[in-house]
Amino acid sequence: MALMSHCPSGGLASLARPRRTRSAVSRGLAWSAAVLGSVTMIIGMIAATATPAPQPTLLTSPGWRATEDTAGATWLSVGSLPGRDTRWADMARVALLDLHQLSRTNGAVAAGAGDRWHYAWPRDSAFVAVAMARTGHHAEARRALEFLQRVQLEDGGFEARYLLDGSGPPDSRARQSDGAGWALWALWEVSRLSGDAGSPAGLRHLLNKASGFALAATDNGRRLPPPSPDYWEVGVSRTSLGTAAPFLAGLQASEGLYAALGEPALAERSGAAAERLRQGLAGRFADCYERFGCRRFGGGGLDAAVTFLMPPFVQAPSKGAVQAWIRYQSDASRPGGGLAPGAQWKQDGISWTPETALVAYTASVSGRRETAERWMDWLSAQRTTWGSLPEKVLATGAPAGPAPLAWTAALVVLTAAELEPVGAHP
């Protein structure tokens, strides 16, 4: 043992090994190179002949579309048709009918046409409620919010998704904390569009509990909310922008709702928390606006959550947020012409319509009409033969996933309404 401790690397075995000549070494290196080359060639041949990963397919058939009968026409006539006198009027009309067909009389809204999408996500329901209110379908908007109030958990938050009968979640999937922020934002928008002072009557519980959840999760805005799955629908160990930004939108909405109700103390509490959270978001994300923050926080690339820092979600976006919003549109571009959820999303060539529609919507509200028109034209070109918007578009341009998807349909309705010519409706 003592001898081995003083020997060069290799110990006793190295002392007994015969010294190799230079020619032997050369022959050995040549043999190794030949073997390595053969292995590389075999691996290349395997890769070339391997079956490519299966591409998603269109999960809905034309039979899903309910006949646009007298009842459907009557329902449409109750409100206003979004995007009237624009080239997107038909797309928006079909999208609004799709939302009507995806909605249940109890206020639940299916996220998509069948299969794994046949559940109600709080985020999707919130956007549908706003789209219904924007088109004058106030009863449907109210029912969607009432459904959220019924399924809201005791702490004011929500499960990731719910059975359409409102009896609870369909499985043990982890909760998604962004639901409270989206519920508050929708409550404010529906209240404003419906002409109610403060929250619509009977929805005070939703306001109070969701506000309390947002304040508790952020320690009154002093910290970012804990890690939670966001719209990517995957588990995370760090707080993402997709979770944090909806809390900011929700707290700002809470401030407006309480102010409209004539409760300045509660409005000030939510407003102060929102301002603190805005500063916290800037400290974590402002230098890069990547999914998890700057590189020291994990990076993750730009993703569609930068739209949550634009109007109408945040009224006064920072210059950095606007620049990140612009960069996202190039960093996340896909061969099919649309956008991926993020720049570091898997490189499968697939475009996603809800993320693309988020850019169109925020562009239209921000006065960037040319950008909104470009993305609306792309969305219109991706519709199925029965006129609905699919969830995904392959690199070949083929639609995939469910069609329609509630989130995309709601965003298209809202964007079309924003792009209407001034005075389009009497």
C-alpha positions as CSV (number, residue, x, y, z in Angstrom):
1,M,0.0,0.0,0.0
2,A,2.9,2.4,0.8
3,L,4.6,1.6,-2.5
4,M,1.3,2.2,-4.4
5,S,0.9,5.6,-2.7
6,H,4.2,6.8,-4.1
7,C,3.9,5.4,-7.6
8,P,2.9,7.4,-10.6
9,S,-0.7,7.3,-11.8
10,G,-1.7,3.6,-12.4
11,G,0.1,2.2,-9.4
12,L,1.7,-1.3,-9.5
13,A,-0.1,-2.2,-12.7
14,S,1.7,0.7,-14.5
15,L,5.1,-0.6,-13.4
16,A,4.5,-4.0,-14.9
17,R,3.0,-2.8,-18.2
18,P,5.5,-3.1,-21.2
19,R,6.4,0.1,-22.9
20,R,4.7,0.4,-26.3
21,T,6.6,1.4,-29.4
22,R,5.6,4.5,-31.4
23,S,4.5,2.3,-34.3
24,A,2.3,0.2,-32.1
25,V,0.7,3.4,-30.7
26,S,0.0,4.6,-34.2
27,R,-1.6,1.3,-35.3
28,G,-3.8,1.5,-32.2
29,L,-4.9,5.0,-32.9
30,A,-5.7,4.1,-36.5
31,W,-7.7,1.1,-35.4
32,S,-9.6,3.2,-32.9
33,A,-10.4,5.8,-35.5
34,A,-11.7,3.2,-37.9
35,V,-14.0,1.7,-35.2
36,L,-15.2,5.1,-34.2
37,G,-15.9,6.0,-37.8
38,S,-17.9,2.8,-38.3
39,V,-19.9,3.4,-35.2
40,T,-20.7,6.9,-36.3
41,M,-21.8,5.7,-39.7
42,I,-24.1,3.1,-38.1
43,I,-25.6,5.7,-35.8
44,G,-26.2,7.9,-38.7
45,M,-27.9,5.2,-40.7
46,I,-30.1,4.3,-37.7
47,A,-31.1,8.0,-37.4
48,A,-31.8,8.3,-41.1
49,T,-34.1,5.3,-41.1
50,A,-35.7,5.8,-37.7
51,T,-39.4,6.5,-37.6
52,P,-40.1,10.2,-37.0
53,A,-42.0,11.3,-34.0
54,P,-45.8,11.1,-34.8
55,Q,-47.4,14.4,-35.5
56,P,-50.6,15.4,-33.8
57,T,-53.8,15.1,-35.9
58,L,-57.1,17.0,-36.1
59,L,-59.3,15.6,-33.3
60,T,-62.5,17.1,-34.4
61,S,-64.7,16.4,-37.5
62,P,-67.1,18.6,-39.3
63,G,-69.9,16.8,-37.5
64,W,-69.0,18.7,-34.3
65,R,-70.5,21.9,-35.7
66,A,-74.1,22.5,-34.5
67,T,-76.4,23.5,-37.3
68,E,-76.7,27.2,-37.4
69,D,-80.5,27.1,-37.2
70,T,-83.0,29.8,-36.2
71,A,-82.0,29.4,-32.6
72,G,-78.4,30.1,-33.3
73,A,-79.2,33.1,-35.4
74,T,-81.5,34.4,-32.7
75,W,-78.8,34.0,-30.1
76,L,-76.3,35.9,-32.2
77,S,-78.9,38.7,-32.7
78,V,-79.2,39.3,-29.0
79,G,-75.7,40.8,-29.0
80,S,-73.4,42.3,-31.6
81,L,-71.3,40.6,-34.2
82,P,-67.6,41.2,-33.6
83,G,-65.5,42.6,-36.4
84,R,-68.4,43.7,-38.5
85,D,-67.2,45.4,-41.7
86,T,-63.8,43.8,-41.4
87,R,-62.3,40.9,-43.3
88,W,-62.4,38.8,-40.2
89,A,-66.1,39.1,-39.6
90,D,-66.9,35.5,-40.6
91,M,-64.1,34.1,-38.5
92,A,-65.3,36.1,-35.5
93,R,-68.9,35.1,-36.1
94,V,-68.0,31.4,-36.2
95,A,-65.8,31.8,-33.1
96,L,-68.6,33.3,-31.2
97,L,-70.9,30.5,-32.2
98,D,-68.2,28.0,-31.1
99,L,-68.1,29.7,-27.7
100,H,-71.9,29.4,-27.4
101,Q,-71.7,25.7,-28.3
102,L,-68.9,25.0,-25.8
103,S,-70.8,26.7,-23.0
104,R,-73.2,24.9,-20.7
105,T,-76.3,26.3,-19.1
106,N,-74.6,26.1,-15.7
107,G,-71.9,28.5,-16.8
108,A,-69.2,25.9,-17.4
109,V,-67.2,26.3,-20.6
110,A,-65.4,23.4,-22.2
111,A,-61.9,24.3,-23.2
112,G,-62.2,22.5,-26.5
113,A,-64.1,20.1,-28.6
114,G,-64.0,16.8,-26.8
115,D,-61.4,14.4,-25.4
116,R,-58.9,15.9,-22.9
117,W,-60.3,19.4,-23.5
118,H,-63.7,18.5,-22.2
119,Y,-63.2,20.3,-18.9
120,A,-63.5,23.9,-17.7
121,W,-60.2,25.7,-17.1
122,P,-60.6,28.9,-15.0
123,R,-58.3,30.8,-17.4
124,D,-60.2,29.8,-20.5
125,S,-63.6,30.5,-18.8
126,A,-62.3,34.0,-17.8
127,F,-61.5,34.9,-21.4
128,V,-64.8,33.5,-22.6
129,A,-66.7,35.6,-20.1
130,V,-65.0,38.8,-21.3
131,A,-65.7,37.9,-25.0
132,M,-69.4,37.3,-24.2
133,A,-69.6,40.6,-22.4
134,R,-67.9,42.4,-25.2
135,T,-70.4,41.1,-27.7
136,G,-73.4,42.0,-25.5
137,H,-74.1,38.4,-24.3
138,H,-74.2,39.6,-20.7
139,A,-76.2,36.7,-19.3
140,E,-73.6,34.2,-20.6
141,A,-70.8,36.2,-19.2
142,R,-72.4,36.3,-15.8
143,R,-73.0,32.6,-15.8
144,A,-69.4,31.9,-16.6
145,L,-68.3,34.0,-13.6
146,E,-70.9,32.4,-11.4
147,F,-69.5,29.0,-12.3
148,L,-66.1,30.1,-11.2
149,Q,-67.5,31.4,-8.0
150,R,-69.2,28.1,-7.3
151,V,-66.1,26.0,-7.9
152,Q,-63.7,28.4,-6.2
153,L,-61.8,26.8,-3.3
154,E,-62.1,28.0,0.2
155,D,-58.7,29.8,0.1
156,G,-59.9,31.8,-3.0
157,G,-57.9,29.9,-5.5
158,F,-58.8,27.3,-8.1
159,E,-58.0,23.8,-9.3
160,A,-56.3,23.5,-12.7
161,R,-59.6,22.4,-14.3
162,Y,-63.1,21.2,-13.5
163,L,-65.7,18.7,-14.6
164,L,-68.4,20.5,-16.5
165,D,-71.0,19.7,-13.9
166,G,-69.0,21.6,-11.4
167,S,-68.6,18.7,-9.1
168,G,-64.8,19.1,-8.8
169,P,-61.6,18.3,-10.7
170,P,-61.4,15.3,-13.0
171,D,-58.1,14.0,-11.5
172,S,-55.3,14.8,-9.1
173,R,-53.5,17.3,-11.4
174,A,-51.7,20.0,-9.5
175,R,-53.5,23.3,-8.9
176,Q,-52.7,26.3,-11.1
177,S,-52.6,29.5,-9.1
178,D,-53.1,31.9,-12.1
179,G,-56.8,31.2,-12.0
180,A,-57.4,33.7,-9.2
181,G,-55.7,36.5,-11.2
182,W,-57.6,35.7,-14.4
183,A,-60.9,35.5,-12.5
184,L,-60.4,39.0,-11.1
185,W,-59.3,40.4,-14.4
186,A,-62.5,38.9,-16.1
187,L,-64.7,40.2,-13.3
188,W,-63.4,43.7,-13.8
189,E,-63.7,43.6,-17.6
190,V,-67.2,42.1,-17.5
191,S,-68.3,44.6,-14.9
192,R,-67.0,47.5,-17.0
193,L,-68.5,46.2,-20.2
194,S,-71.8,45.4,-18.6
195,G,-72.1,48.9,-17.1
196,D,-72.3,47.7,-13.5
197,A,-70.8,49.7,-10.7
198,G,-68.1,47.4,-9.3
199,S,-68.6,43.7,-9.5
200,P,-71.9,42.4,-11.0
201,A,-74.4,41.7,-8.3
202,G,-74.0,38.3,-6.6
203,L,-70.3,38.0,-7.4
204,R,-68.9,39.7,-4.3
205,H,-67.7,36.4,-3.0
206,L,-65.6,35.8,-6.1
207,L,-64.0,39.2,-5.7
208,N,-63.3,39.0,-2.0
209,K,-61.9,35.4,-2.0
210,A,-59.8,35.8,-5.2
211,S,-58.4,39.1,-3.9
212,G,-57.5,37.4,-0.6
213,F,-55.8,34.6,-2.4
214,A,-53.7,36.9,-4.5
215,L,-52.7,39.0,-1.5
216,A,-51.8,36.0,0.5
217,A,-49.9,34.2,-2.3
218,T,-47.8,37.4,-2.8
219,D,-47.6,38.6,0.8
220,N,-49.4,41.7,-0.2
221,G,-47.2,42.1,-3.3
222,R,-43.9,41.8,-1.4
223,R,-42.9,38.5,-3.2
224,L,-43.6,36.6,-6.3
225,P,-46.2,33.8,-5.9
226,P,-44.9,30.3,-5.3
227,P,-44.1,28.0,-8.2
228,S,-47.1,26.7,-10.0
229,P,-47.9,25.1,-13.4
230,D,-49.1,27.8,-15.8
231,Y,-50.6,27.7,-19.3
232,W,-47.8,25.4,-20.4
233,E,-49.5,22.8,-18.2
234,V,-46.3,21.3,-16.9
235,G,-44.9,21.1,-13.4
236,V,-42.2,23.7,-12.5
237,S,-39.8,24.3,-9.6
238,R,-39.5,28.0,-10.1
239,T,-42.1,30.8,-10.5
240,S,-42.7,31.6,-14.1
241,L,-43.8,34.8,-15.7
242,G,-46.9,33.0,-16.8
243,T,-47.9,32.6,-13.2
244,A,-46.7,35.9,-11.8
245,A,-48.1,38.3,-14.4
246,P,-51.8,37.2,-14.0
247,F,-51.5,38.1,-10.3
248,L,-50.5,41.6,-11.3
249,A,-53.4,41.9,-13.7
250,G,-55.7,40.5,-11.0
251,L,-54.6,42.8,-8.2
252,Q,-55.0,45.8,-10.5
253,A,-58.5,44.7,-11.4
254,S,-59.2,44.2,-7.7
255,E,-58.2,47.8,-7.1
256,G,-60.6,49.0,-9.8
257,L,-63.5,46.8,-8.6
258,Y,-63.3,48.0,-4.9
259,A,-62.9,51.6,-6.0
260,A,-66.1,51.3,-8.1
261,L,-67.9,49.8,-5.1
262,G,-66.9,52.8,-3.1
263,E,-64.5,51.0,-0.8
264,P,-61.3,53.0,-0.9
265,A,-59.5,51.1,1.9
266,L,-59.8,47.8,0.1
267,A,-59.0,49.5,-3.2
268,E,-55.8,51.0,-1.8
269,R,-54.8,47.7,-0.3
270,S,-55.0,45.9,-3.7
271,G,-53.4,48.8,-5.5
272,A,-50.5,49.0,-3.1
273,A,-49.9,45.3,-3.4
274,A,-50.1,45.5,-7.2
275,E,-47.4,48.3,-7.3
276,R,-45.1,46.3,-5.0
277,L,-45.6,43.2,-7.2
278,R,-44.9,45.2,-10.3
279,Q,-41.6,46.2,-8.8
280,G,-40.9,42.6,-7.8
281,L,-41.6,41.4,-11.4
282,A,-39.2,44.1,-12.7
283,G,-36.5,42.9,-10.4
284,R,-36.9,39.3,-11.5
285,F,-37.8,39.6,-15.2
286,A,-37.1,43.2,-16.5
287,D,-33.6,42.6,-17.8
288,C,-34.7,39.8,-20.1
289,Y,-38.4,38.8,-19.6
290,E,-37.5,35.2,-20.1
291,R,-39.8,32.5,-18.8
292,F,-38.2,32.1,-15.3
293,G,-36.4,35.4,-15.2
294,C,-32.8,36.3,-16.2
295,R,-30.1,33.7,-16.5
296,R,-29.3,33.5,-12.8
297,F,-32.9,32.5,-12.2
298,G,-33.0,29.9,-14.9
299,G,-33.8,31.8,-18.1
300,G,-36.1,29.7,-20.2
301,G,-36.4,32.0,-23.2
302,L,-39.0,34.5,-24.1
303,D,-42.6,33.1,-24.1
304,A,-46.1,34.2,-24.7
305,A,-46.5,35.3,-21.1
306,V,-44.9,38.6,-22.1
307,T,-48.3,39.4,-23.6
308,F,-49.7,39.4,-20.0
309,L,-47.6,42.6,-19.4
310,M,-49.3,44.4,-22.2
311,P,-52.7,46.1,-22.4
312,P,-55.4,45.3,-21.6
313,F,-53.8,43.3,-18.8
314,V,-51.3,46.0,-17.7
315,Q,-52.3,49.5,-18.7
316,A,-48.9,51.1,-18.8
317,P,-46.3,48.5,-20.0
318,S,-42.7,49.2,-19.6
319,K,-40.4,49.9,-22.6
320,G,-38.6,46.6,-21.8
321,A,-41.8,44.6,-21.8
322,V,-42.8,46.0,-25.1
323,Q,-39.5,45.2,-26.6
324,A,-39.7,41.7,-25.3
325,W,-43.2,41.4,-26.7
326,I,-41.8,42.3,-30.1
327,R,-38.8,39.9,-29.8
328,Y,-41.1,37.0,-28.8
329,Q,-42.8,37.2,-32.2
330,S,-39.5,36.4,-34.0
331,D,-37.9,34.2,-31.4
332,A,-40.9,31.9,-31.1
333,S,-41.9,31.9,-34.8
334,R,-42.6,28.5,-36.4
335,P,-42.5,27.2,-40.0
336,G,-46.2,27.1,-40.3
337,G,-46.3,30.9,-39.8
338,G,-47.6,31.1,-36.2
339,L,-45.9,31.1,-32.8
340,A,-44.9,28.5,-30.2
341,P,-45.6,29.0,-26.5
342,G,-42.0,30.0,-26.0
343,A,-38.7,30.4,-27.8
344,Q,-37.4,27.3,-26.0
345,W,-40.5,25.2,-26.6
346,K,-39.7,21.9,-28.3
347,Q,-38.6,22.4,-31.9
348,D,-41.4,20.4,-33.5
349,G,-42.3,23.1,-36.0
350,I,-45.9,23.4,-34.6
351,S,-47.6,26.8,-34.3
352,W,-50.1,27.3,-31.5
353,T,-53.2,29.5,-32.1
354,P,-53.9,30.8,-28.6
355,E,-50.4,32.2,-28.1
356,T,-50.6,33.7,-31.6
357,A,-54.0,35.2,-30.8
358,L,-52.7,36.7,-27.6
359,V,-50.3,38.7,-29.6
360,A,-53.0,39.8,-32.0
361,Y,-55.3,40.8,-29.1
362,T,-52.6,42.8,-27.2
363,A,-51.5,44.4,-30.4
364,S,-55.1,45.6,-31.2
365,V,-55.6,47.0,-27.7
366,S,-52.2,48.7,-27.8
367,G,-52.9,50.5,-31.0
368,R,-50.5,48.4,-33.1
369,R,-53.1,47.7,-35.8
370,E,-50.7,46.4,-38.5
371,T,-49.4,43.7,-36.2
372,A,-52.8,42.7,-35.1
373,E,-54.0,42.5,-38.7
374,R,-51.1,40.3,-39.7
375,W,-51.7,37.8,-37.0
376,M,-55.5,37.8,-37.6
377,D,-54.9,37.1,-41.3
378,W,-52.8,34.2,-40.4
379,L,-55.4,32.8,-38.0
380,S,-58.1,33.2,-40.5
381,A,-56.1,31.2,-43.0
382,Q,-55.8,28.3,-40.6
383,R,-59.5,27.6,-40.1
384,T,-60.9,24.2,-40.6
385,T,-63.4,23.3,-43.4
386,W,-66.3,24.0,-40.9
387,G,-64.8,27.4,-40.0
388,S,-63.4,26.7,-36.5
389,L,-59.9,27.6,-35.3
390,P,-57.8,24.6,-34.3
391,E,-55.5,24.5,-31.3
392,K,-52.3,23.8,-33.4
393,V,-51.0,24.1,-36.9
394,L,-48.3,21.8,-38.2
395,A,-45.3,23.0,-40.2
396,T,-47.1,21.8,-43.3
397,G,-50.1,24.1,-42.6
398,A,-52.3,21.2,-41.5
399,P,-54.6,21.9,-38.5
400,A,-54.3,19.7,-35.4
401,G,-55.7,19.2,-32.0
402,P,-59.3,20.1,-31.1
403,A,-61.2,22.6,-33.2
404,P,-62.5,24.8,-31.8
405,L,-60.4,25.8,-28.8
406,A,-62.2,28.2,-26.4
407,W,-59.2,30.3,-25.5
408,T,-58.4,31.0,-29.2
409,A,-62.0,31.6,-30.1
410,A,-62.4,34.1,-27.3
411,L,-59.2,36.0,-28.2
412,V,-60.3,36.2,-31.9
413,V,-63.7,37.6,-30.9
414,L,-62.1,40.2,-28.6
415,T,-59.5,41.2,-31.3
416,A,-62.0,41.4,-34.0
417,A,-64.1,43.7,-31.8
418,E,-61.1,45.9,-31.2
419,L,-60.4,46.2,-34.9
420,E,-63.8,47.3,-35.9
421,P,-64.0,50.7,-37.7
422,V,-65.0,53.6,-35.5
423,G,-68.8,53.8,-35.5
424,A,-69.3,50.3,-36.8
425,H,-72.1,49.8,-34.3
426,P,-74.8,52.4,-33.8
